[in-house]
Amino acid sequence: MAASTALTIFYLAMPMLILHGCYKLAWLRRIGPVALAYLVGFLVGNSGILSFASSYRQVQEVVSTLSILLAIPLMLFSMDLRRWMHMAKPTLLSMVWALAAATFTVVSGFFLLRGQSVAEWQHIAGMMMGLYTGGTPNLVSIKMALGANETHFLIIATYDLIVGAVHLLFMVSIAQRVFLKILKPHPIVRQQVGTNEPAASEDAPYWGLLQRQAWPSLGKASVLAMLISMGSGLVSRILPGISPMVLIILLVTTLGIAVSFVPAVRHMQRTYELGMYLIMVFCVVVASMADLQQVDLRSVAIGIYVVWVVAGSMLVHALLCRISGIDVDTFLVTSTAFICSPAIVPIVVSALRNREVLFSGLSVGIMGYAMGNYLGLLVAWGLGR
């Protein structure tokens, strides 16, 4: 019990230490607090330190789940949906291109690698399609629907964690600068660059959480976020036949958006910053789950398949966005929503410093969850014929 409590405190305190370091040291700010949180978690997870807590897996599951379910509504409370409506068309088009890119890389990877010494490649392709249009819940659902090999499922999940860690570090560090070479900048970002807002507010926005005048507002917002998450969890238990996590994320997103229309909620202080702090907690926890020792080198072909889909779908998606004139931030959040999940979108949004695209990424991620099972099964059945 004491070890689990100590581990929980570590997960909650580490983001604040990282933020303090970024506030004090310019070179850490250049790396970025989100990238540092993910890097620290990955190093801790592969150091063997976590074994001091026998129930560390349960702690990781509880802390990661609670942090993301509270973070999403908190970040959405301050959202102005009317402004997002002006960006709906490019977001929808970017989602279509992301779907086309994922389909191309999954199918082409199947034909390139199916001759390797791994059986049931059509099942692997179906699980990959579900994973990289939806997320882990789709991977699990398709595995169960197809009766796919348990070992293949575990290998895909392990490689996805490792490749996903590298992918996320890229997304929160240099991805925007890299893709700005071929994609246009986001129009709202261009407007913000010309303002006279002090840089310090961007370098250390989280310190406002420690100001007493913000505490009453944050307390009310936290209670509201808890009620939304608890209510969503209860509804997910009542409705059968739907993946609980898919339904919960859909509900907390929908309810977070709904209450943002209430002026008193939308004007609560520092709710976005509190949500981002919880996202950093999520980063540390999830990164610490990636274990390099679990990689089965005998199944390296599946690892190559994962790299092919993740890297290839990003490149194809970027080229399609270049042709259709979609901006870099919209591309990055829709790509993240498909390759990762809606839960990861706020992390990338924070690195982009453009909260205007948050809802775009979350909405695309939710639609990916909804489509993932259908697409994965269609690909598996189609390639297995």
KEPA-126495 format. One record per residue (C-alpha): residue number from 1; x, y, z. Coordinates in nm, 3 decimals, padded with zeros to 5 digits. Example, Ala and Ser with C-alpha at 12.3 -4.5 7.8 and 13.67 -1.06 7.14 Angstrom:
<vexro pos="1" east="01.230" north="-00.450" up="00.780"/>
<vexro pos="2" east="01.367" north="-00.106" up="00.714"/>
This chain:
<vexro pos="1" east="00.000" north="00.000" up="00.000"/>
<vexro pos="2" east="00.279" north="00.242" up="00.092"/>
<vexro pos="3" east="00.467" north="00.163" up="-00.228"/>
<vexro pos="4" east="00.155" north="00.225" up="-00.440"/>
<vexro pos="5" east="00.097" north="00.556" up="-00.262"/>
<vexro pos="6" east="00.459" north="00.660" up="-00.321"/>
<vexro pos="7" east="00.429" north="00.572" up="-00.691"/>
<vexro pos="8" east="00.107" north="00.773" up="-00.722"/>
<vexro pos="9" east="00.276" north="01.074" up="-00.560"/>
<vexro pos="10" east="00.567" north="01.039" up="-00.803"/>
<vexro pos="11" east="00.333" north="01.045" up="-01.102"/>
<vexro pos="12" east="00.151" north="01.352" up="-00.970"/>
<vexro pos="13" east="00.464" north="01.543" up="-00.862"/>
<vexro pos="14" east="00.697" north="01.476" up="-01.156"/>
<vexro pos="15" east="00.509" north="01.703" up="-01.401"/>
<vexro pos="16" east="00.535" north="01.994" up="-01.155"/>
<vexro pos="17" east="00.911" north="01.935" up="-01.121"/>
<vexro pos="18" east="00.944" north="01.930" up="-01.499"/>
<vexro pos="19" east="00.744" north="02.253" up="-01.528"/>
<vexro pos="20" east="00.963" north="02.414" up="-01.263"/>
<vexro pos="21" east="01.274" north="02.309" up="-01.455"/>
<vexro pos="22" east="01.133" north="02.451" up="-01.778"/>
<vexro pos="23" east="01.051" north="02.775" up="-01.598"/>
<vexro pos="24" east="01.409" north="02.809" up="-01.469"/>
<vexro pos="25" east="01.614" north="02.671" up="-01.761"/>
<vexro pos="26" east="01.581" north="02.794" up="-02.119"/>
<vexro pos="27" east="01.730" north="02.478" up="-02.272"/>
<vexro pos="28" east="01.463" north="02.266" up="-02.106"/>
<vexro pos="29" east="01.195" north="02.499" up="-02.242"/>
<vexro pos="30" east="01.330" north="02.436" up="-02.592"/>
<vexro pos="31" east="01.276" north="02.063" up="-02.545"/>
<vexro pos="32" east="00.926" north="02.127" up="-02.408"/>
<vexro pos="33" east="00.754" north="02.007" up="-02.089"/>
<vexro pos="34" east="00.539" north="01.749" up="-02.267"/>
<vexro pos="35" east="00.836" north="01.587" up="-02.442"/>
<vexro pos="36" east="01.027" north="01.584" up="-02.112"/>
<vexro pos="37" east="00.734" north="01.421" up="-01.932"/>
<vexro pos="38" east="00.720" north="01.146" up="-02.190"/>
<vexro pos="39" east="01.098" north="01.098" up="-02.186"/>
<vexro pos="40" east="01.115" north="01.078" up="-01.804"/>
<vexro pos="41" east="00.832" north="00.826" up="-01.794"/>
<vexro pos="42" east="00.998" north="00.609" up="-02.061"/>
<vexro pos="43" east="01.332" north="00.609" up="-01.879"/>
<vexro pos="44" east="01.170" north="00.527" up="-01.544"/>
<vexro pos="45" east="00.961" north="00.249" up="-01.696"/>
<vexro pos="46" east="01.266" north="00.077" up="-01.846"/>
<vexro pos="47" east="01.497" north="00.124" up="-01.546"/>
<vexro pos="48" east="01.343" north="-00.149" up="-01.330"/>
<vexro pos="49" east="01.268" north="00.100" up="-01.050"/>
<vexro pos="50" east="00.892" north="00.044" up="-01.067"/>
<vexro pos="51" east="00.925" north="-00.314" up="-00.945"/>
<vexro pos="52" east="00.945" north="-00.184" up="-00.586"/>
<vexro pos="53" east="00.564" north="-00.151" up="-00.603"/>
<vexro pos="54" east="00.409" north="-00.492" up="-00.660"/>
<vexro pos="55" east="00.084" north="-00.335" up="-00.785"/>
<vexro pos="56" east="00.246" north="-00.075" up="-01.011"/>
<vexro pos="57" east="00.043" north="-00.191" up="-01.313"/>
<vexro pos="58" east="-00.283" north="-00.122" up="-01.131"/>
<vexro pos="59" east="-00.153" north="00.219" up="-01.020"/>
<vexro pos="60" east="-00.060" north="00.302" up="-01.380"/>
<vexro pos="61" east="-00.401" north="00.201" up="-01.508"/>
<vexro pos="62" east="-00.594" north="00.398" up="-01.244"/>
<vexro pos="63" east="-00.383" north="00.717" up="-01.262"/>
<vexro pos="64" east="-00.373" north="00.724" up="-01.644"/>
<vexro pos="65" east="-00.749" north="00.663" up="-01.675"/>
<vexro pos="66" east="-00.851" north="00.921" up="-01.415"/>
<vexro pos="67" east="-00.609" north="01.186" up="-01.542"/>
<vexro pos="68" east="-00.730" north="01.169" up="-01.901"/>
<vexro pos="69" east="-01.100" north="01.152" up="-01.812"/>
<vexro pos="70" east="-01.066" north="01.466" up="-01.599"/>
<vexro pos="71" east="-00.832" north="01.645" up="-01.838"/>
<vexro pos="72" east="-01.054" north="01.631" up="-02.147"/>
<vexro pos="73" east="-01.358" north="01.814" up="-02.001"/>
<vexro pos="74" east="-01.137" north="02.064" up="-01.816"/>
<vexro pos="75" east="-00.963" north="02.158" up="-02.141"/>
<vexro pos="76" east="-01.293" north="02.184" up="-02.328"/>
<vexro pos="77" east="-01.462" north="02.413" up="-02.073"/>
<vexro pos="78" east="-01.290" north="02.720" up="-02.220"/>
<vexro pos="79" east="-01.352" north="02.620" up="-02.584"/>
<vexro pos="80" east="-01.548" north="02.850" up="-02.817"/>
<vexro pos="81" east="-01.732" north="02.612" up="-03.052"/>
<vexro pos="82" east="-01.847" north="02.895" up="-03.277"/>
<vexro pos="83" east="-01.486" north="02.974" up="-03.370"/>
<vexro pos="84" east="-01.420" north="02.607" up="-03.444"/>
<vexro pos="85" east="-01.708" north="02.592" up="-03.691"/>
<vexro pos="86" east="-01.504" north="02.805" up="-03.928"/>
<vexro pos="87" east="-01.240" north="02.528" up="-03.935"/>
<vexro pos="88" east="-01.481" north="02.233" up="-03.979"/>
<vexro pos="89" east="-01.431" north="02.191" up="-04.355"/>
<vexro pos="90" east="-01.047" north="02.156" up="-04.356"/>
<vexro pos="91" east="-01.070" north="01.926" up="-04.054"/>
<vexro pos="92" east="-01.315" north="01.695" up="-04.231"/>
<vexro pos="93" east="-01.101" north="01.689" up="-04.544"/>
<vexro pos="94" east="-00.788" north="01.618" up="-04.343"/>
<vexro pos="95" east="-00.969" north="01.328" up="-04.174"/>
<vexro pos="96" east="-01.060" north="01.181" up="-04.515"/>
<vexro pos="97" east="-00.695" north="01.206" up="-04.623"/>
<vexro pos="98" east="-00.581" north="01.044" up="-04.295"/>
<vexro pos="99" east="-00.821" north="00.755" up="-04.358"/>
<vexro pos="100" east="-00.695" north="00.715" up="-04.715"/>
<vexro pos="101" east="-00.332" north="00.720" up="-04.596"/>
<vexro pos="102" east="-00.396" north="00.459" up="-04.325"/>
<vexro pos="103" east="-00.578" north="00.230" up="-04.569"/>
<vexro pos="104" east="-00.299" north="00.259" up="-04.827"/>
<vexro pos="105" east="-00.017" north="00.180" up="-04.582"/>
<vexro pos="106" east="-00.200" north="-00.107" up="-04.410"/>
<vexro pos="107" east="-00.293" north="-00.277" up="-04.738"/>
<vexro pos="108" east="00.043" north="-00.216" up="-04.906"/>
<vexro pos="109" east="00.224" north="-00.339" up="-04.595"/>
<vexro pos="110" east="00.019" north="-00.658" up="-04.605"/>
<vexro pos="111" east="00.130" north="-00.737" up="-04.959"/>
<vexro pos="112" east="00.492" north="-00.645" up="-04.888"/>
<vexro pos="113" east="00.528" north="-00.853" up="-04.569"/>
<vexro pos="114" east="00.284" north="-01.144" up="-04.593"/>
<vexro pos="115" east="00.558" north="-01.375" up="-04.719"/>
<vexro pos="116" east="00.744" north="-01.347" up="-04.386"/>
<vexro pos="117" east="00.737" north="-01.631" up="-04.130"/>
<vexro pos="118" east="00.423" north="-01.510" up="-03.952"/>
<vexro pos="119" east="00.080" north="-01.666" up="-03.999"/>
<vexro pos="120" east="-00.259" north="-01.495" up="-04.030"/>
<vexro pos="121" east="-00.137" north="-01.174" up="-04.191"/>
<vexro pos="122" east="-00.497" north="-01.079" up="-04.278"/>
<vexro pos="123" east="-00.579" north="-01.078" up="-03.905"/>
<vexro pos="124" east="-00.272" north="-00.865" up="-03.833"/>
<vexro pos="125" east="-00.371" north="-00.622" up="-04.109"/>
<vexro pos="126" east="-00.724" north="-00.596" up="-03.969"/>
<vexro pos="127" east="-00.598" north="-00.526" up="-03.618"/>
<vexro pos="128" east="-00.354" north="-00.267" up="-03.754"/>
<vexro pos="129" east="-00.632" north="-00.095" up="-03.947"/>
<vexro pos="130" east="-00.847" north="-00.072" up="-03.636"/>
<vexro pos="131" east="-00.557" north="00.044" up="-03.421"/>
<vexro pos="132" east="-00.443" north="00.322" up="-03.655"/>
<vexro pos="133" east="-00.786" north="00.460" up="-03.740"/>
<vexro pos="134" east="-00.929" north="00.422" up="-03.389"/>
<vexro pos="135" east="-00.715" north="00.304" up="-03.102"/>
<vexro pos="136" east="-00.642" north="00.028" up="-02.855"/>
<vexro pos="137" east="-01.013" north="-00.044" up="-02.784"/>
<vexro pos="138" east="-01.055" north="-00.117" up="-03.157"/>
<vexro pos="139" east="-00.744" north="-00.338" up="-03.154"/>
<vexro pos="140" east="-00.893" north="-00.542" up="-02.870"/>
<vexro pos="141" east="-01.240" north="-00.559" up="-03.028"/>
<vexro pos="142" east="-01.110" north="-00.675" up="-03.367"/>
<vexro pos="143" east="-00.883" north="-00.933" up="-03.206"/>
<vexro pos="144" east="-01.183" north="-01.082" up="-03.026"/>
<vexro pos="145" east="-01.410" north="-01.063" up="-03.332"/>
<vexro pos="146" east="-01.156" north="-01.239" up="-03.557"/>
<vexro pos="147" east="-01.035" north="-01.485" up="-03.295"/>
<vexro pos="148" east="-00.685" north="-01.361" up="-03.379"/>
<vexro pos="149" east="-00.369" north="-01.513" up="-03.233"/>
<vexro pos="150" east="-00.307" north="-01.387" up="-02.877"/>
<vexro pos="151" east="00.069" north="-01.364" up="-02.933"/>
<vexro pos="152" east="00.027" north="-01.152" up="-03.244"/>
<vexro pos="153" east="-00.205" north="-00.921" up="-03.053"/>
<vexro pos="154" east="00.048" north="-00.875" up="-02.772"/>
<vexro pos="155" east="00.335" north="-00.818" up="-03.016"/>
<vexro pos="156" east="00.139" north="-00.550" up="-03.203"/>
<vexro pos="157" east="00.049" north="-00.378" up="-02.874"/>
<vexro pos="158" east="00.412" north="-00.385" up="-02.756"/>
<vexro pos="159" east="00.558" north="-00.251" up="-03.080"/>
<vexro pos="160" east="00.284" north="00.013" up="-03.086"/>
<vexro pos="161" east="00.392" north="00.137" up="-02.742"/>
<vexro pos="162" east="00.757" north="00.161" up="-02.844"/>
<vexro pos="163" east="00.705" north="00.310" up="-03.189"/>
<vexro pos="164" east="00.433" north="00.531" up="-03.042"/>
<vexro pos="165" east="00.677" north="00.671" up="-02.787"/>
<vexro pos="166" east="00.919" north="00.775" up="-03.062"/>
<vexro pos="167" east="00.633" north="00.908" up="-03.272"/>
<vexro pos="168" east="00.495" north="01.119" up="-02.988"/>
<vexro pos="169" east="00.838" north="01.261" up="-02.903"/>
<vexro pos="170" east="00.866" north="01.365" up="-03.267"/>
<vexro pos="171" east="00.518" north="01.518" up="-03.266"/>
<vexro pos="172" east="00.573" north="01.729" up="-02.955"/>
<vexro pos="173" east="00.926" north="01.842" up="-03.045"/>
<vexro pos="174" east="01.010" north="01.909" up="-03.411"/>
<vexro pos="175" east="00.712" north="01.784" up="-03.616"/>
<vexro pos="176" east="00.560" north="02.128" up="-03.666"/>
<vexro pos="177" east="00.892" north="02.274" up="-03.789"/>
<vexro pos="178" east="00.952" north="01.976" up="-04.020"/>
<vexro pos="179" east="00.610" north="01.980" up="-04.185"/>
<vexro pos="180" east="00.604" north="02.360" up="-04.215"/>
<vexro pos="181" east="00.851" north="02.304" up="-04.498"/>
<vexro pos="182" east="00.569" north="02.162" up="-04.710"/>
<vexro pos="183" east="00.247" north="02.280" up="-04.539"/>
<vexro pos="184" east="00.118" north="02.630" up="-04.470"/>
<vexro pos="185" east="00.098" north="02.762" up="-04.111"/>
<vexro pos="186" east="-00.230" north="02.775" up="-03.921"/>
<vexro pos="187" east="-00.400" north="03.116" up="-03.975"/>
<vexro pos="188" east="-00.477" north="03.175" up="-03.607"/>
<vexro pos="189" east="-00.115" north="03.103" up="-03.513"/>
<vexro pos="190" east="-00.005" north="03.373" up="-03.759"/>
<vexro pos="191" east="-00.232" north="03.619" up="-03.585"/>
<vexro pos="192" east="-00.094" north="03.530" up="-03.244"/>
<vexro pos="193" east="00.267" north="03.577" up="-03.353"/>
<vexro pos="194" east="00.206" north="03.945" up="-03.415"/>
<vexro pos="195" east="00.063" north="04.019" up="-03.071"/>
<vexro pos="196" east="00.247" north="04.189" up="-02.787"/>
<vexro pos="197" east="00.174" north="03.911" up="-02.538"/>
<vexro pos="198" east="00.482" north="03.846" up="-02.323"/>
<vexro pos="199" east="00.672" north="03.527" up="-02.402"/>
<vexro pos="200" east="00.681" north="03.440" up="-02.034"/>
<vexro pos="201" east="00.309" north="03.367" up="-02.038"/>
<vexro pos="202" east="00.375" north="03.093" up="-02.292"/>
<vexro pos="203" east="00.686" north="02.964" up="-02.119"/>
<vexro pos="204" east="00.523" north="02.924" up="-01.779"/>
<vexro pos="205" east="00.143" north="02.927" up="-01.812"/>
<vexro pos="206" east="00.092" north="02.666" up="-01.540"/>
<vexro pos="207" east="00.210" north="02.878" up="-01.250"/>
<vexro pos="208" east="-00.127" north="03.047" up="-01.249"/>
<vexro pos="209" east="-00.258" north="02.723" up="-01.094"/>
<vexro pos="210" east="-00.074" north="02.820" up="-00.775"/>
<vexro pos="211" east="-00.238" north="03.162" up="-00.750"/>
<vexro pos="212" east="-00.501" north="03.168" up="-00.478"/>
<vexro pos="213" east="-00.746" north="03.380" up="-00.671"/>
<vexro pos="214" east="-00.782" north="03.095" up="-00.923"/>
<vexro pos="215" east="-00.848" north="02.823" up="-00.663"/>
<vexro pos="216" east="-01.225" north="02.875" up="-00.616"/>
<vexro pos="217" east="-01.277" north="02.862" up="-00.992"/>
<vexro pos="218" east="-01.052" north="02.557" up="-01.028"/>
<vexro pos="219" east="-01.233" north="02.383" up="-00.742"/>
<vexro pos="220" east="-01.570" north="02.429" up="-00.913"/>
<vexro pos="221" east="-01.429" north="02.320" up="-01.248"/>
<vexro pos="222" east="-01.271" north="02.009" up="-01.092"/>
<vexro pos="223" east="-01.599" north="01.907" up="-00.928"/>
<vexro pos="224" east="-01.783" north="01.956" up="-01.258"/>
<vexro pos="225" east="-01.522" north="01.749" up="-01.445"/>
<vexro pos="226" east="-01.552" north="01.472" up="-01.184"/>
<vexro pos="227" east="-01.932" north="01.469" up="-01.216"/>
<vexro pos="228" east="-01.903" north="01.448" up="-01.596"/>
<vexro pos="229" east="-01.652" north="01.161" up="-01.576"/>
<vexro pos="230" east="-01.850" north="00.970" up="-01.313"/>
<vexro pos="231" east="-02.176" north="01.015" up="-01.504"/>
<vexro pos="232" east="-02.011" north="00.897" up="-01.825"/>
<vexro pos="233" east="-01.875" north="00.591" up="-01.646"/>
<vexro pos="234" east="-02.220" north="00.503" up="-01.511"/>
<vexro pos="235" east="-02.380" north="00.537" up="-01.854"/>
<vexro pos="236" east="-02.114" north="00.312" up="-02.009"/>
<vexro pos="237" east="-02.217" north="00.038" up="-01.765"/>
<vexro pos="238" east="-02.584" north="00.071" up="-01.851"/>
<vexro pos="239" east="-02.549" north="00.052" up="-02.230"/>
<vexro pos="240" east="-02.437" north="-00.295" up="-02.344"/>
<vexro pos="241" east="-02.268" north="-00.382" up="-02.671"/>
<vexro pos="242" east="-02.050" north="-00.070" up="-02.686"/>
<vexro pos="243" east="-01.682" north="-00.053" up="-02.590"/>
<vexro pos="244" east="-01.688" north="00.123" up="-02.248"/>
<vexro pos="245" east="-01.380" north="00.340" up="-02.312"/>
<vexro pos="246" east="-01.509" north="00.452" up="-02.651"/>
<vexro pos="247" east="-01.841" north="00.550" up="-02.496"/>
<vexro pos="248" east="-01.683" north="00.722" up="-02.195"/>
<vexro pos="249" east="-01.450" north="00.936" up="-02.409"/>
<vexro pos="250" east="-01.740" north="01.021" up="-02.639"/>
<vexro pos="251" east="-01.955" north="01.126" up="-02.342"/>
<vexro pos="252" east="-01.692" north="01.330" up="-02.155"/>
<vexro pos="253" east="-01.609" north="01.510" up="-02.479"/>
<vexro pos="254" east="-01.974" north="01.578" up="-02.561"/>
<vexro pos="255" east="-02.060" north="01.695" up="-02.209"/>
<vexro pos="256" east="-01.744" north="01.907" up="-02.189"/>
<vexro pos="257" east="-01.845" north="02.081" up="-02.511"/>
<vexro pos="258" east="-02.207" north="02.118" up="-02.396"/>
<vexro pos="259" east="-02.120" north="02.297" up="-02.071"/>
<vexro pos="260" east="-01.873" north="02.523" up="-02.254"/>
<vexro pos="261" east="-02.179" north="02.703" up="-02.393"/>
<vexro pos="262" east="-02.255" north="02.821" up="-02.038"/>
<vexro pos="263" east="-02.072" north="03.156" up="-01.997"/>
<vexro pos="264" east="-02.001" north="03.096" up="-01.627"/>
<vexro pos="265" east="-01.822" north="02.772" up="-01.716"/>
<vexro pos="266" east="-01.640" north="02.906" up="-02.022"/>
<vexro pos="267" east="-01.497" north="03.194" up="-01.819"/>
<vexro pos="268" east="-01.366" north="02.983" up="-01.531"/>
<vexro pos="269" east="-00.999" north="03.064" up="-01.471"/>
<vexro pos="270" east="-00.711" north="02.829" up="-01.560"/>
<vexro pos="271" east="-00.923" north="02.526" up="-01.654"/>
<vexro pos="272" east="-00.720" north="02.463" up="-01.971"/>
<vexro pos="273" east="-00.394" north="02.479" up="-01.775"/>
<vexro pos="274" east="-00.523" north="02.236" up="-01.512"/>
<vexro pos="275" east="-00.632" north="01.999" up="-01.786"/>
<vexro pos="276" east="-00.287" north="02.020" up="-01.945"/>
<vexro pos="277" east="-00.120" north="01.949" up="-01.613"/>
<vexro pos="278" east="-00.327" north="01.628" up="-01.591"/>
<vexro pos="279" east="-00.227" north="01.548" up="-01.949"/>
<vexro pos="280" east="00.137" north="01.568" up="-01.840"/>
<vexro pos="281" east="00.059" north="01.323" up="-01.558"/>
<vexro pos="282" east="-00.090" north="01.096" up="-01.825"/>
<vexro pos="283" east="00.227" north="01.133" up="-02.035"/>
<vexro pos="284" east="00.455" north="01.022" up="-01.753"/>
<vexro pos="285" east="00.235" north="00.723" up="-01.668"/>
<vexro pos="286" east="00.177" north="00.596" up="-02.022"/>
<vexro pos="287" east="00.543" north="00.636" up="-02.119"/>
<vexro pos="288" east="00.644" north="00.431" up="-01.815"/>
<vexro pos="289" east="00.431" north="00.142" up="-01.947"/>
<vexro pos="290" east="00.649" north="00.092" up="-02.256"/>
<vexro pos="291" east="00.885" north="-00.199" up="-02.176"/>
<vexro pos="292" east="01.164" north="-00.267" up="-02.426"/>
<vexro pos="293" east="01.223" north="-00.612" up="-02.275"/>
<vexro pos="294" east="00.886" north="-00.732" up="-02.402"/>
<vexro pos="295" east="00.986" north="-00.698" up="-02.767"/>
<vexro pos="296" east="01.004" north="-01.036" up="-02.942"/>
<vexro pos="297" east="01.281" north="-00.999" up="-03.198"/>
<vexro pos="298" east="01.162" north="-01.317" up="-03.373"/>
<vexro pos="299" east="00.856" north="-01.124" up="-03.487"/>
<vexro pos="300" east="01.049" north="-00.827" up="-03.622"/>
<vexro pos="301" east="00.833" north="-00.836" up="-03.938"/>
<vexro pos="302" east="00.536" north="-00.716" up="-03.733"/>
<vexro pos="303" east="00.752" north="-00.437" up="-03.593"/>
<vexro pos="304" east="00.846" north="-00.335" up="-03.947"/>
<vexro pos="305" east="00.474" north="-00.336" up="-04.032"/>
<vexro pos="306" east="00.401" north="-00.100" up="-03.740"/>
<vexro pos="307" east="00.679" north="00.141" up="-03.845"/>
<vexro pos="308" east="00.560" north="00.126" up="-04.207"/>
<vexro pos="309" east="00.204" north="00.218" up="-04.114"/>
<vexro pos="310" east="00.292" north="00.492" up="-03.864"/>
<vexro pos="311" east="00.561" north="00.665" up="-04.073"/>
<vexro pos="312" east="00.407" north="00.591" up="-04.411"/>
<vexro pos="313" east="00.058" north="00.712" up="-04.324"/>
<vexro pos="314" east="00.201" north="01.040" up="-04.190"/>
<vexro pos="315" east="00.395" north="01.103" up="-04.512"/>
<vexro pos="316" east="00.105" north="01.012" up="-04.742"/>
<vexro pos="317" east="-00.134" north="01.219" up="-04.532"/>
<vexro pos="318" east="00.103" north="01.519" up="-04.541"/>
<vexro pos="319" east="00.134" north="01.501" up="-04.921"/>
<vexro pos="320" east="-00.245" north="01.491" up="-04.962"/>
<vexro pos="321" east="-00.280" north="01.787" up="-04.724"/>
<vexro pos="322" east="-00.019" north="01.978" up="-04.926"/>
<vexro pos="323" east="-00.219" north="01.922" up="-05.246"/>
<vexro pos="324" east="-00.546" north="02.036" up="-05.083"/>
<vexro pos="325" east="-00.395" north="02.335" up="-04.896"/>
<vexro pos="326" east="-00.459" north="02.214" up="-04.539"/>
<vexro pos="327" east="-00.254" north="02.389" up="-04.268"/>
<vexro pos="328" east="00.013" north="02.217" up="-04.061"/>
<vexro pos="329" east="-00.166" north="02.223" up="-03.722"/>
<vexro pos="330" east="-00.487" north="02.071" up="-03.861"/>
<vexro pos="331" east="-00.277" north="01.802" up="-04.029"/>
<vexro pos="332" east="-00.084" north="01.724" up="-03.709"/>
<vexro pos="333" east="-00.389" north="01.692" up="-03.480"/>
<vexro pos="334" east="-00.589" north="01.479" up="-03.726"/>
<vexro pos="335" east="-00.286" north="01.259" up="-03.790"/>
<vexro pos="336" east="-00.238" north="01.221" up="-03.414"/>
<vexro pos="337" east="-00.606" north="01.138" up="-03.361"/>
<vexro pos="338" east="-00.581" north="00.848" up="-03.608"/>
<vexro pos="339" east="-00.233" north="00.714" up="-03.533"/>
<vexro pos="340" east="-00.263" north="00.757" up="-03.156"/>
<vexro pos="341" east="-00.602" north="00.832" up="-02.999"/>
<vexro pos="342" east="-00.816" north="01.126" up="-02.884"/>
<vexro pos="343" east="-00.642" north="01.103" up="-02.546"/>
<vexro pos="344" east="-00.310" north="01.200" up="-02.707"/>
<vexro pos="345" east="-00.450" north="01.495" up="-02.905"/>
<vexro pos="346" east="-00.430" north="01.743" up="-02.612"/>
<vexro pos="347" east="-00.060" north="01.660" up="-02.570"/>
<vexro pos="348" east="00.015" north="01.759" up="-02.930"/>
<vexro pos="349" east="-00.213" north="02.063" up="-02.904"/>
<vexro pos="350" east="-00.009" north="02.182" up="-02.606"/>
<vexro pos="351" east="00.316" north="02.141" up="-02.799"/>
<vexro pos="352" east="00.167" north="02.336" up="-03.092"/>
<vexro pos="353" east="00.054" north="02.613" up="-02.853"/>
<vexro pos="354" east="-00.269" north="02.638" up="-03.049"/>
<vexro pos="355" east="-00.573" north="02.534" up="-02.847"/>
<vexro pos="356" east="-00.800" north="02.632" up="-03.138"/>
<vexro pos="357" east="-00.742" north="02.290" up="-03.298"/>
<vexro pos="358" east="-00.817" north="02.089" up="-02.982"/>
<vexro pos="359" east="-01.178" north="02.014" up="-03.066"/>
<vexro pos="360" east="-01.084" north="01.932" up="-03.427"/>
<vexro pos="361" east="-00.844" north="01.663" up="-03.310"/>
<vexro pos="362" east="-01.081" north="01.523" up="-03.047"/>
<vexro pos="363" east="-01.373" north="01.507" up="-03.289"/>
<vexro pos="364" east="-01.163" north="01.326" up="-03.552"/>
<vexro pos="365" east="-01.038" north="01.084" up="-03.287"/>
<vexro pos="366" east="-01.391" north="01.003" up="-03.174"/>
<vexro pos="367" east="-01.499" north="00.941" up="-03.534"/>
<vexro pos="368" east="-01.196" north="00.718" up="-03.575"/>
<vexro pos="369" east="-01.304" north="00.515" up="-03.272"/>
<vexro pos="370" east="-01.649" north="00.480" up="-03.425"/>
<vexro pos="371" east="-01.514" north="00.368" up="-03.766"/>
<vexro pos="372" east="-01.219" north="00.160" up="-03.648"/>
<vexro pos="373" east="-01.398" north="-00.170" up="-03.581"/>
<vexro pos="374" east="-01.585" north="-00.164" up="-03.912"/>
<vexro pos="375" east="-01.275" north="-00.074" up="-04.113"/>
<vexro pos="376" east="-01.055" north="-00.328" up="-03.938"/>
<vexro pos="377" east="-01.297" north="-00.614" up="-03.998"/>
<vexro pos="378" east="-01.353" north="-00.512" up="-04.360"/>
<vexro pos="379" east="-00.977" north="-00.509" up="-04.425"/>
<vexro pos="380" east="-00.924" north="-00.846" up="-04.254"/>
<vexro pos="381" east="-01.209" north="-01.012" up="-04.442"/>
<vexro pos="382" east="-01.117" north="-00.849" up="-04.773"/>
<vexro pos="383" east="-00.748" north="-00.947" up="-04.759"/>
<vexro pos="384" east="-00.832" north="-01.297" up="-04.635"/>
<vexro pos="385" east="-01.038" north="-01.385" up="-04.941"/>
